[in-house]
């Protein structure tokens, strides 16, 4: 059972890294066209989806990590 949690952690971490890299690439590309980066703006479209996916993946990763430790100690 612990092996399944470890495999899930590896897969989720790889997807989380890819999503974060996509976010930073989008922010850098957008920053080249805007004159003032301190202006507040709302996230729209794919940027909002990537942001929400990042939060969801981080929560799932933490939950699986905690479950992995609990199951390992119970065994």
C-alpha positions in Angstrom: 0.0 0.0 0.0 2.9 2.4 0.8 4.3 1.7 -2.6 1.1 3.0 -4.3 1.3 6.2 -2.2 4.9 6.7 -3.2 4.2 6.2 -6.9 1.2 8.6 -6.6 3.5 11.2 -4.9 6.1 10.9 -7.7 3.5 11.3 -10.4 1.8 14.3 -8.6 5.1 16.0 -8.0 6.1 15.7 -11.6 2.7 17.1 -12.8 3.0 19.9 -10.1 6.5 20.9 -11.4 5.2 21.0 -15.0 2.2 23.2 -14.0 4.5 25.5 -12.0 6.9 25.8 -15.0 4.0 26.6 -17.3 2.9 29.4 -14.9 6.3 31.0 -14.7 6.7 30.8 -18.5 3.3 32.6 -18.9 4.2 35.2 -16.3 7.5 36.0 -18.0 5.9 36.2 -21.4 3.2 38.6 -20.1 5.7 40.7 -18.3 7.5 41.6 -21.5 4.4 43.5 -22.8 3.2 45.2 -19.6 4.9 48.4 -18.5 4.0 48.2 -14.8 4.1 44.7 -13.1 2.8 46.0 -9.7 -0.7 46.7 -11.1 -3.3 44.2 -9.7 -5.1 42.2 -12.4 -7.3 39.2 -12.3 -6.4 35.8 -13.6 -8.4 34.8 -16.6 -8.6 31.8 -18.9 -5.7 29.3 -18.9 -3.8 31.3 -16.2 -6.7 30.9 -13.8 -7.0 27.2 -14.6 -3.3 26.6 -14.0 -3.5 28.6 -10.7 -6.4 26.5 -9.5 -4.8 23.3 -10.7 -1.6 24.2 -8.8 -3.6 24.6 -5.6 -5.5 21.4 -6.1 -2.3 19.4 -6.8 -0.5 20.8 -3.8 -3.4 19.9 -1.5 -3.6 16.4 -3.0 0.2 16.0 -2.6 0.1 17.0 1.1 -2.9 14.7 1.8 -1.2 11.7 0.1 2.1 12.4 1.9 0.3 12.4 5.3 -1.6 9.3 4.4 1.6 7.6 3.3 3.2 8.3 6.7 0.1 7.2 8.6 -0.1 3.9 6.7 3.7 3.3 7.0 3.5 3.7 10.8 0.5 1.5 11.0 2.2 -1.4 9.2 
